[in-house]
Amino acid sequence: MKRSFCIPAFLAALALLHLAAPATAAKTGLSQAREFVPGEVVVKLEGAGAAQTVSLPKGVGVREGAQRLRQRARVEYAAPNFIATASAAAPFAVPNDPGGIDGPAETSALGDWTLKQWNFLPYASRPGSGVPTSPGGIDAVGAWENLAAAGHPGAAGTVIAVLDTGVAYRSQGSRFLRSPDFGAGQFVKGFDFVANDRVPLDENGHGTHVAGTIAEKTDNAVGLTGLAYRAKLMPVRVLDAQGRGDASTIAEGIRFAVAKGAQVINMSFNFGCGKSVPGVDEALREAYLEGVVVVASAGNLGAETCVSPPATGPRVIGVGGSTEGGCLGNYSLAGKDIDLLAPGGGTPAAGCPSISARPIYQVTLRPGTTNLFAIPSNYVGTSMAAAHVSGAAAMVLASGVVKAKAKSKTRADAVRRRLTGTARSLGLPATQQGKGLLDVAAATAPALTRRR
């Protein structure tokens, strides 16, 4: 029979053992840009409903404490409280915004968005439509037509949780303003797990940009357009103003989104290469069993060295990045956990015949502000790519092409199969492209179209 185990008592004993042991140079603190929260371990006991984040005694290193806890009876797992970081490929610089928010608007026969949002354009000509094409486009135009015909324009009726740095979704005094390209009615109640309050406002810009790609307001004569533009957004702040968040906070955010009815969860951030984050994986399994589609960025070369959690987590759709020219982005990592490519913009990988390298344009905060907005020209990476797949997942659900019971893992599986089964191959190895580049028009078409 297993003995009962009390975490606080064990931690006290651990402190005494540490004091009695020979002095060593314990590695505590954040010596790298991304490692773990000092002095904390995430512990799950057998039979417990959820993991606990516990503070270690003074002088006990995180890795030492986790290792000793794992050796105790009834401990299912013990791991450092790893830090995740938003996965844009480059730091935010001063934006180059020629118009559409503060200055004279650009114009075309179809509106401003067609001049900048190459990522939403068809990749093949639509006779008689006058819509321009882009080799890297995902054909949002065709998907919008499909959803209008289905009676759910812009993915109306779906809820997408954006786990990120927050979203500029409402005004608060003079310090915070709602993005001019979001409507007040676009949001359901979220939560700020960083500040521990009910107002998950953005202090970085990354989360607002990601949310804008997913569901920025459309046909309002302001800024640009979003993919699933009538879906409801649930802002869940799990990353701080520097774009960093710990594993226990992220697991809480996932569970909140599931409990509050999100059908899709977007996670445009990554832990370090090869890190084990059991608490987050556990929350992801729970989301899957509830039929929630979870999408995550694969990570970017330079910030990561391999496809990284949560993209490697159970039943997560891992997304790499493609460019305007329909090529693999030079930042996009390769690995077995790549399921799809989607537009991330930026410079193409070597060997691509196209040199087109524009970023993903969206309305977001100006750097260093929480109440000024622009359309910056340096958002590139798999963060942006994941946002496209999350919007597409909501559109698949709204289109009615997936016939699966709500709150069942079969629904999540069906959406994944639909997105991957309609992707168009770029002729790359599966470790680079997964099943291919997202084609949201094919994914939402009443008759399934498989791409070769």
Secondary structure, DSSP 8 states (H G I E B T S, - for coil): ------HHHHHHHHHHHHHHS-------S--SSS-EEEEEEEEEETT-SS-EEEE--TT--HHHHHHHHHTSTTEEEEEEEEEEEE--SS--------SSSSS-----SS-THHHH-GGGS-SS--TTT-----TT---HHHHHHHHHHHT-GGGTT-EEEEEES----S-BTTTB---TTS-GGGB---EETTTTBS----SSSHHHHHHHHHH---SSSSS---TTTTSEEEEEE-S-TTSEEEHHHHHHHHHHHHHTT-SEEEE-EE--TT---HHHHHHHHHHHHTT-EEEEE--BBTTBSS--TTTTSTT-EEEEEE-TTSSBBTTB--STT--EEEE--S-B-TT-S----------EE-TT-SS-EE--S---SHHHHHHHHHHHHHHHHHHT-----TTSHHHHHHHHHHHHHT-B--S--HHHHTT-B--HHHHHSSS-----
